[in-house]
Amino acid sequence: MGMSEFYGKSNDLESIDLIHLAMDLGINLFDTADMYGVGHNEMLLGQALRDGRRDNVVVATKFGNVRTIEGGRLGVNGKPEYVKAACDMSLKRLGIDTIDLYYQHRVDPDTPIEDTVGAMADLVKAGKVRYLGLSEAGPATIRRAHKVHPITALQTEYSLWTRDPEGEILDTCHELGIAFVAYSPLGRGFLSGKIRDSSDLEPTDFRRGNPRMNEGNLKYNLSLVEKVEGIAKDKGVTTAQLALAWVLSRSEEIVPIPGTRHEQYLRDNIAATEIKLTSDEVEALEKAIPAGAAKGLRYPEPAMKFVGL
């Protein structure tokens, strides 16, 4: 996402080089969406997949968050005809014949989930999609969707400071055999400890409007991260690596998808997969940032209306 929008300036050539490096280092799951950069991110990934690289990776993309060409928000759409049109456009931008994992990015409250997933199932029958996923869906919706067609993955925000999925959502995924894909496992970069003030963010960085990073909450939330920094120092790893290792320690059914635009962070993230946490370290981390400790909503209030439906 950050290679196209939301986190400030980026460079396409550098982004493609980084994607290629990730592939060379063994990363094989790449997650995008049609709304990232209003299609730009899918085209960027499509460029990176050329020259015989497509067959070695799993391509995941999403539909449902509708935007204007200029980037304005038009709401959420899960209507069957839109699902199929969006898929065709994604395939064209990606330059591939089949999407490996196709998510509904947000649940459309005005369209029965059975209708949306029914249209997604038609895409599987047509060979345009291999597996289906949902993003930020609630347990009841997941169950209803799964009855129409097997849901392979649920993608929802999950990290040390966003523990909302614990309990019913993760239990539902486990019961139904659905993988849980954790996005923003580093708390949109905040858990790296590198964001000390809003001035550390570029003027166009959407995190300036994130409730957890506004001036009223940032200082308190930073005090939580500082506790993690101490544990990371004792273990000889970076704060970001420790936060990522915590997500990885939760379950083999949980797949984190940290994003980055920097080679060093890419290498650090990969190295985090080798970090083993003791039960005492896990306890210390969860004491440092208990569930629900972070101050502020994880999205501005209007966006929170489409979470957990």
C-alpha positions, -999 to 999 in steps of 0.1 A, spaced: 0 0 0 27 24 10 44 21 -24 15 39 -40 -2 61 -14 -9 70 22 26 70 36 42 99 17 63 99 -15 76 68 -31 95 58 -62 81 32 -86 115 19 -98 128 16 -63 96 -2 -53 99 -27 -81 135 -34 -71 124 -40 -35 96 -63 -46 121 -83 -67 145 -84 -37 118 -97 -15 111 -125 -40 148 -133 -42 149 -136 -4 120 -160 -3 89 -138 2 61 -153 -18 29 -136 -7 22 -101 -21 -9 -83 -9 -25 -53 -28 -59 -38 -34 -76 -19 -62 -80 11 -40 -43 16 -32 -34 45 -53 -66 41 -72 -53 11 -91 -16 22 -92 -5 -4 -67 -19 -33 -87 -2 -20 -118 30 -16 -99 29 -52 -87 19 -63 -122 51 -47 -135 72 -65 -108 56 -99 -118 69 -98 -154 98 -118 -167 86 -151 -154 81 -141 -118 44 -147 -116 44 -185 -110 66 -182 -79 43 -160 -58 8 -158 -44 -11 -127 -55 -38 -113 -32 -59 -83 -40 -91 -68 -28 -122 -50 -40 -151 -31 -24 -137 3 -13 -148 24 -42 -130 56 -52 -131 82 -79 -102 86 -104 -91 116 -84 -90 95 -52 -123 106 -35 -142 80 -15 -175 67 -28 -182 41 -1 -183 3 -1 -198 -18 -28 -205 -56 -26 -231 -59 -53 -226 -90 -76 -222 -70 -108 -196 -47 -92 -177 -77 -78 -173 -92 -113 -164 -59 -129 -138 -51 -102 -122 -85 -107 -118 -79 -144 -102 -46 -138 -78 -60 -112 -68 -88 -136 -61 -63 -163 -40 -40 -140 -21 -69 -126 -15 -84 -160 -23 -119 -149 -50 -145 -157 -59 -156 -122 -59 -139 -88 -48 -164 -62 -66 -148 -32 -95 -123 -37 -108 -104 -7 -138 -83 -1 -120 -53 14 -149 -42 35 -183 -57 40 -211 -38 22 -239 -33 48 -264 -28 20 -257 -60 2 -263 -95 18 -229 -112 22 -245 -143 5 -249 -122 -27 -214 -109 -26 -197 -142 -19 -220 -159 -45 -206 -136 -71 -170 -142 -58 -177 -180 -61 -187 -175 -97 -153 -160 -103 -137 -192 -89 -159 -213 -113 -148 -190 -142 -111 -196 -133 -105 -159 -126 -99 -164 -89 -85 -194 -69 -94 -186 -33 -117 -162 -14 -111 -140 15 -128 -113 36 -113 -83 54 -125 -68 87 -156 -90 88 -173 -100 120 -179 -136 132 -215 -139 121 -207 -126 86 -177 -150 83 -200 -179 91 -227 -168 66 -201 -163 39 -184 -197 46 -217 -215 40 -219 -200 5 -183 -208 -5 -152 -218 16 -134 -187 29 -97 -193 28 -85 -162 47 -97 -133 69 -75 -102 68 -79 -79 98 -56 -55 117 -37 -73 145 -7 -63 165 5 -58 201 -16 -26 203 -46 -39 182 -58 -71 199 -95 -68 188 -95 -102 169 -86 -121 200 -115 -142 212 -145 -147 189 -129 -137 156 -98 -158 159 -118 -187 175 -142 -186 145 -113 -187 120 -97 -216 139 -130 -235 140 -137 -231 103 -101 -237 91 -97 -201 79 -62 -185 79 -59 -152 97 -39 -126 78 -27 -98 101 -23 -65 85 -4 -36 101 14 -60 125 37 -32 134 9 -7 142 14 13 110 50 16 119 44 31 153 55 -1 171 90 4 155 95 33 179 107 55 151 76 78 152 82 101 182 62 131 170 38 140 142 66 160 126 83 127 118 56 120 93 54 136 58 27 162 53 8 138 30 11 108 54 -24 96 63 -12 86 98 -13 123 107 -51 118 109 -49 85 128 -65 90 162 -38 70 179 -11 93 165 -28 127 172 -13 150 198 -38 139 224 -29 103 223 6 100 208 26 107 240 7 81 260 10 55 232 47 62 228 51 54 265 37 19 258 62 14 229 91 25 251 84 -4 274 87 -27 243 119 -10 234 134 -20 267 125 -57 262 139 -55 226 172 -41 238 176 -69 263 170 -94 236 193 -78 211 167 -72 184 149 -41 171 116 -30 185 99 -37 152 113 -72 151 101 -80 185 66 -67 178 65 -89 146 79 -119 164 51 -115 189 25 -118 161 43 -148 146 43 -165 180 5 -164 184 -3 -192 160 8 -209 129 -26 -200 115 -17 -163 116 2 -148 87 15 -112 92 20 -90 62 43 -61 72 48 -36 44 79 -15 38 96 7 12 131 2 27 156 -26 21 169 -27 56 134 -30 71 126 -58 46 156 -77 58 148 -70 94 113 -82 89 125 -115 74 150 -119 102 121 -116 127 108 -149 115 138 -166 132 132 -149 166 119 -173 192 101 -158 223 101 -175 257 69 -176 276 83 -150 300 91 -126 271 55 -130 257 42 -123 292 64 -92 295 53 -79 261 16 -84 269 21 -67 302 39 -38 285 9 -33 261 -21 -50 276 -51 -57 253 -70 -24 249 -42 -2 263 -37 19 232 -55 53 233 -76 63 204 -95 45 177 -75 26 151 -93 45 123 -111 78 122 -147 73 133 -163 72 98 -140 44 88 -147 24 120 -183 20 108 -171 -6 83 -151 -26 107 -164 -58 122 -196 -60 102 
